[in-house]
């Protein structure tokens, strides 16, 4: 999930969380955890923990996990973890909450981190602290980016809706296997026909609030646990039975994801293009080195190519180009001598040329455009628009003849009808033979 200003709400958070938990265990192993929790003042203990944690995060930045992408904005897992560690240094209340939770566990079990499996519980307490901290950081950054108030609980609600959309999309994709639950979400029994809603759900912006409510209501029946909008918890009270609020939040998630995805796609295309260019570059270098002859470089005599020896064809005199036709061609982004060059490339002895001898070059090209399409291997280069490598459009051809588009279409259709009428007797005579 992406929202303005947020950095910790994408799937890369799982790797950030694991890196923070592992490095925290290493940091605790290099200090007196009992003193850190009890005897040492809060500020001093927090400073020691952040220093030890940052040292290990810097070392982990060179590992595959640390170098992995933490989000779609280009931040690595190690960078996000390090930033969150320094955020903790500025928020002593979160550190104090961790100390309180560990002290309560210590009162029940003693030094539980020294027992088998105790490290897992210690890691969980640390992960819980950073999970709350990431929502606080993202909520603050969201307020800066949007200028609207936002709380960590609101960020949590955004994430719940994004998760709900992912689950609904998964169920819709396998609606045949989950026919009963999908029917409960849609509020009607399903038969063997594909529900139209499955096609409509192409992104989170197409997810309807009633589907979210239906999905949450269906969880207790199909999974045994109540959905997030159907528990006694007051965390999502503002969303319960409030489809308008759900629709507003879904639209905000979808709008920003579409906006940021467009920028991501452009950047990824540039990266792919650069990688392909480098691959071709190194391939050409390797091929040139493999094809090189051994020994010192020699300056060889330059031999004239056969094509260089031949006389160049005479250029078309400038005065043979009709200035009026040239002006019309340039006005529609065609070469100045396009009309004369196109007429010269028409084979005079061909049947179509004899039948269309009374028509202008623009009408002839319009006939070919109608019968064969804009691109055909038989077209000479002189007939093609250099910008598209295809025949000019009907609008361009109409401008060349200085007529309206309907008039050109009428002339083209008349010429095609004449071709058909001339070809029909020939076809009948061949059949009689």
C-alpha positions in Angstrom: 0.0 0.0 0.0 1.2 3.5 -0.9 0.0 6.8 0.5 1.5 10.3 0.3 4.6 10.6 2.5 4.5 6.9 3.7 7.6 4.7 3.4 6.8 1.6 5.6 3.5 0.4 4.3 4.6 -1.8 1.4 5.5 -5.6 1.5 9.2 -4.7 2.0 8.3 -3.9 5.6 8.5 -7.6 6.5 12.2 -7.6 5.7 12.7 -4.3 7.6 11.0 -5.9 10.6 13.1 -9.0 10.5 16.3 -7.0 10.1 15.5 -4.8 13.1 14.6 -7.8 15.2 17.8 -9.7 14.3 20.1 -6.7 14.8 18.3 -5.8 18.1 19.1 -9.3 19.5 22.8 -8.8 18.5 22.8 -5.4 20.2 21.2 -6.8 23.4 23.9 -9.6 23.4 26.6 -6.9 23.7 25.1 -5.1 26.7 23.8 -5.8 30.1 20.1 -6.2 29.4 19.2 -6.2 33.1 20.9 -2.9 33.6 19.4 -1.5 30.4 15.9 -2.3 31.7 16.2 -1.2 35.3 19.3 0.6 36.6 20.2 2.7 33.5 18.2 6.0 33.0 15.8 6.0 30.0 17.7 8.5 27.9 21.0 6.8 28.5 19.7 3.3 27.8 18.0 4.5 24.7 21.1 6.1 23.4 23.2 3.0 24.1 20.6 0.8 22.3 20.4 3.0 19.3 24.2 3.2 18.9 24.6 -0.6 19.1 21.6 -1.1 16.8 22.9 1.4 14.2 26.3 -0.2 14.2 24.9 -3.6 13.3 22.5 -2.1 10.8 25.4 -0.5 9.0 27.1 -3.9 8.9 23.9 -5.6 7.6 23.6 -3.0 4.8 26.0 -5.1 2.7 24.0 -8.3 3.1 21.4 -9.5 0.6 18.5 -8.7 3.0 19.9 -5.2 3.7 20.3 -4.4 0.0 16.8 -5.7 -0.9 14.2 -3.1 -1.9 12.2 -1.9 1.0 9.7 0.0 -0.9 8.9 1.2 -4.5 10.6 4.6 -3.9 14.1 3.2 -4.0 14.8 2.9 -0.3 16.6 -0.3 0.7 15.7 -2.5 3.7 18.8 -1.4 5.6 18.1 2.3 4.9 14.5 2.1 6.2 15.6 0.2 9.3 18.3 2.7 10.1 15.9 5.6 9.7 13.4 4.0 12.0 16.2 3.4 14.6 17.1 7.1 14.6 13.4 8.0 14.8 13.2 5.9 18.0 16.1 8.0 19.4 13.8 11.0 19.1 10.8 9.3 20.7 11.8 8.1 24.2 8.2 7.3 25.1 8.3 4.3 22.7 11.5 3.1 24.3 9.9 3.5 27.7 6.9 1.4 26.6 9.3 -1.4 25.5 11.1 -1.2 28.9 7.8 -1.5 30.7 6.7 -4.5 28.6 10.0 -6.3 29.1 10.0 -5.5 32.9 6.5 -6.9 33.2 7.6 -10.1 31.4 10.7 -10.2 33.6 8.5 -10.0 36.7 6.6 -13.1 35.6 9.4 -15.2 34.2 12.6 -13.7 35.4 15.4 -13.3 32.8 13.3 -15.0 30.1 15.8 -14.1 27.3 18.3 -16.5 28.7 15.9 -19.4 28.5 15.2 -21.6 25.5 12.9 -19.8 23.2 13.3 -16.6 25.1 15.0 -14.8 22.2 11.8 -15.2 20.2 9.7 -13.5 22.8 12.3 -10.7 23.1 12.3 -10.2 19.3 8.5 -10.1 19.4 8.5 -7.3 21.9 11.0 -5.3 19.8 9.0 -5.9 16.6 5.8 -4.7 18.3 7.6 -1.5 19.3 8.8 -0.8 15.8 5.4 -1.8 14.2 3.8 1.0 16.3 6.6 3.4 15.5 6.4 2.9 11.8 2.7 3.9 11.8 3.5 7.0 13.9 6.3 8.0 11.5 4.2 7.4 8.4 1.2 9.3 10.0 3.4 12.3 10.6 4.8 12.2 7.1 1.3 11.9 5.6 0.3 15.0 7.5 3.3 16.9 6.1 2.6 15.7 2.5 -1.2 16.2 2.5 -1.8 18.9 5.1 -4.6 16.8 6.6 -4.6 15.3 10.2 -3.7 11.7 10.4 -3.2 9.3 13.3 -1.4 6.0 13.5 -4.8 4.3 13.9 -5.9 5.9 10.6 -2.8 4.4 8.9 -3.7 1.1 10.4 -7.2 1.4 9.0 -5.8 2.2 5.5 -3.7 -0.9 5.8 -6.6 -3.0 6.9 -8.6 -1.9 3.8 -5.7 -2.6 1.5 -5.4 -6.1 3.0 -9.2 -6.6 2.7 -9.0 -5.6 -1.0 -6.2 -8.1 -1.6 -8.2 -10.9 0.1 -11.3 -10.0 -2.0 -9.3 -10.0 -5.2 -7.9 -13.4 -4.3 -11.4 -14.8 -3.6 -12.8 -13.2 -6.8 -10.0 -14.7 -8.9 -10.9 -18.2 -7.6 -14.6 -17.6 -7.4 -15.4 -21.1 -8.5 -13.5 -22.6 -5.6 -14.9 -20.0 -3.1 -18.4 -19.7 -4.6 -20.1 -19.6 -1.3 -17.9 -16.9 0.3 -17.9 -14.8 -2.9 -21.7 -15.1 -2.9 -21.8 -14.0 0.7 -19.6 -11.0 -0.1 -21.8 -10.0 -3.1 -25.0 -10.7 -1.1 -26.5 -13.2 -3.6 -26.1 -16.9 -4.4 -23.9 -17.6 -7.5 -24.6 -20.0 -10.3 -22.1 -21.3 -12.9 -22.0 -17.9 -14.7 -19.0 -15.6 -14.1 -20.1 -12.7 -11.8 -19.8 -9.3 -13.5 -18.1 -8.0 -10.3 -15.1 -10.3 -10.9 -14.4 -8.4 -14.1 -15.1 -5.0 -12.5 -12.5 -5.5 -9.8 -9.4 -4.5 -11.7 -7.8 -2.3 -9.0 -8.5 -1.1 -5.4 -10.4 1.9 -6.9 -13.0 -0.6 -8.3 -13.5 -2.2 -4.9 -16.9 -1.3 -3.4 -17.4 -0.6 0.3 -20.3 -3.1 0.6 -17.8 -5.8 -0.5 -15.5 -4.9 2.3 -18.3 -5.1 4.8 -19.5 -8.4 3.3 -16.0 -9.8 3.4 -15.6 -8.9 7.0 -19.0 -10.4 7.9 -18.2 -13.7 6.0 -14.9 -14.4 7.9 -16.5 -15.8 11.0 -18.5 -18.3 8.9 -15.7 -19.4 6.6 -12.6 -19.0 8.8 -14.0 -19.2 12.4 -12.6 -15.8 13.4 -14.7 -12.6 13.1 -13.7 -10.0 10.6 -11.9 -6.7 11.5 -15.2 -4.8 11.2 -17.2 -7.3 13.2 -15.2 -7.6 16.4 -15.7 -5.9 19.8 -12.5 -3.9 19.2 -13.1 -0.1 18.9 -10.2 0.3 16.6 -12.4 0.5 13.5 -15.5 2.0 15.0 -15.4 4.9 12.5 -15.7 2.4 9.6 -18.3 0.0 11.0 -21.6 0.5 9.0 -20.0 3.5 7.3 -19.7 2.7 3.6 -19.2 6.3 2.6 -16.0 6.5 4.8 -14.7 3.2 3.4 -15.3 4.3 -0.2 -13.5 7.6 0.5 -10.4 5.8 1.9 -10.4 3.1 -0.8 -10.5 5.9 -3.5 -7.6 7.7 -1.8 -5.4 4.6 -1.8 -6.3 3.8 -5.4 -5.8 7.3 -6.7 -2.3 7.6 -5.2 -1.2 4.1 -6.2 -2.3 4.9 -9.8 -0.4 8.1 -9.7 2.8 6.7 -8.2 2.6 3.5 -10.4 2.7 5.6 -13.6 6.0 7.2 -12.4 7.4 3.8 -11.4 6.6 2.4 -14.8 8.4 5.2 -16.6 11.4 4.8 -14.4 11.5 1.0 -14.8 11.2 1.3 -18.5 14.3 3.6 -18.5 16.1 1.1 -16.4 15.3 -1.7 -18.7 16.3 0.4 -21.7 19.7 1.2 -20.1 20.3 -2.4 -19.2 19.6 -3.5 -22.7 21.9 -0.8 -24.1 24.7 -1.9 -21.9 24.2 -5.5 -22.8 24.4 -4.7 -26.5 27.4 -2.5 -25.9 29.4 -5.3 -24.2 28.2 -7.8 -26.8 29.6 -5.6 -29.6 32.9 -5.1 -27.8 33.2 -8.9 -27.2 32.4 -9.6 -30.9 34.9 -7.1 -32.1 37.7 -8.5 -29.9 36.9 -12.0 -31.0 37.0 -11.0 -34.7 40.2 -9.0 -34.4 43.3 -10.4 -36.1 46.5 -11.0 -34.1 49.5 -8.8 -34.5 50.0 -5.1 -34.7 47.5 -2.8 -36.3 48.1 -2.1 -40.0 46.9 0.8 -42.1 45.4 -0.7 -45.2 44.8 0.9 -48.6 41.3 2.3 -48.9 39.6 0.6 -51.8 36.7 2.2 -53.6 33.4 0.4 -53.4 31.6 -0.4 -56.6 28.7 1.8 -55.5 31.1 4.7 -54.9 32.5 4.4 -58.5 29.1 4.6 -60.1 27.9 8.1 -61.1 25.3 9.5 -58.7 21.8 9.9 -60.2 21.1 13.5 -61.2 19.1 15.5 -58.7 15.6 16.6 -59.5 15.9 20.3 -60.6 14.2 22.6 -58.1 12.2 24.2 -60.8 10.3 21.0 -61.6 8.6 21.0 -58.2 5.3 22.8 -58.3 5.5 25.5 -55.6 1.8 25.2 -54.9 1.9 21.4 -54.4 5.1 21.8 -52.4 3.4 24.3 -50.1 0.4 21.9 -49.6 2.7 19.0 -48.9 4.8 20.9 -46.3 1.6 22.1 -44.6 0.7 18.4 -43.8 4.3 17.4 -42.8 5.2 15.7 -46.1 8.3 16.4 -48.3 7.9 19.3 -50.7 8.2 17.1 -53.8 6.0 14.3 -52.4 3.2 14.6 -55.1 5.7 14.5 -58.1 7.7 11.7 -56.5 4.6 9.6 -55.8 3.3 10.1 -59.4 6.7 9.1 -60.8 6.6 5.8 -58.9 3.3 4.7 -60.4 4.0 2.0 -63.0 2.4 3.4 -66.2 1.8 0.0 -67.8 0.0 -1.5 -64.9 -3.7 -2.1 -65.1 -4.5 0.1 -62.1 -2.5 2.9 -63.5 -4.3 2.8 -66.8 -7.7 2.7 -65.0 -6.8 5.6 -62.7 -4.8 7.7 -65.3 -7.4 10.5 -65.0 -7.2 10.7 -61.2 -4.8 12.8 -59.2 -1.9 11.1 -57.2 -3.8 11.9 -54.0 -6.9 10.0 -55.2 -4.8 7.0 -56.4 -3.2 6.8 -53.0 -6.6 7.1 -51.3 -7.7 4.1 -53.4 -4.7 2.0 -52.3 -5.2 3.1 -48.7 -8.8 1.9 -48.8 -8.0 -1.4 -50.6 -4.7 -2.5 -49.2 -4.4 -0.5 -45.9 -1.8 2.1 -44.8 1.1 -0.4 -44.9 1.9 -2.9 -47.6 5.2 -4.3 -48.9 4.3 -3.3 -52.4 4.3 0.4 -51.7 7.4 2.3 -52.9 9.1 4.6 -50.4 8.0 7.6 -52.4 4.4 6.9 -51.4 5.1 6.7 -47.7 5.0 9.4 -45.1 8.6 9.5 -43.7 7.2 10.1 -40.2 5.1 7.0 -40.1 6.6 4.8 -43.0 3.0 4.3 -44.1 0.7 6.0 -46.7 -0.5 9.5 -45.8 -3.8 9.7 -44.0 -7.0 10.7 -45.7 -6.7 14.1 -44.1 -3.2 14.6 -45.6 -4.3 13.4 -49.0 -7.3 15.8 -49.0 -5.0 18.7 -48.2 -2.8 17.7 -51.2 -5.7 18.0 -53.5 -7.1 21.1 -51.7 -10.5 19.5 -51.3 -12.6 18.6 -48.3 -12.4 15.1 -46.7 -15.9 14.1 -47.9 -15.1 15.2 -51.4 -11.9 13.1 -51.4 -13.9 10.1 -50.1 -16.5 10.5 -52.9 -13.7 10.6 -55.6 -12.0 7.6 -54.0 -15.2 5.6 -53.9 -16.0 6.6 -57.5 -12.6 5.4 -58.7 -13.0 2.1 -56.7 -16.4 1.6 -58.3 -14.9 2.1 -61.8 -12.2 -0.4 -61.0 -14.8 -2.9 -59.8 -16.9 -2.3 -63.0 -13.9 -2.8 -65.2 -12.7 -5.9 -63.4 -16.2 -7.6 -63.4 -16.4 -8.3 -67.2 -12.8 -9.5 -67.2 -13.7 -11.9 -64.4 -16.8 -13.2 -66.3 -14.8 -13.7 -69.5 -12.2 -15.8 -67.6 -15.0 -17.9 -66.2 -16.5 -18.5 -69.6 -13.2 -19.7 -71.0 
